[in-house]
Amino acid sequence: MNRKATFAKRQRESDLKDHARQKQERKAARQAAPQGEKGPPIAWDEAVAATTDDTAANEANQPSLVPTDDSP
């Protein structure tokens, strides 16, 4: 009878069971943990004012000041 092979098999099975138990414990801990908020909270009670700044729209219509000389 090969005792080394038997012991190795039992050790592998034990390691697999331990790993599965640890994985199940981590999963249960994740599910039991409170779900945190992602990102900053939204301030629903603050008023929002529209901006009437036309500088961005005017800059989009202006020609570029960067020369585009593609000659070799």
Order of alpha helices (4+ residues) and beta strands (2+ residues): alpha-alpha
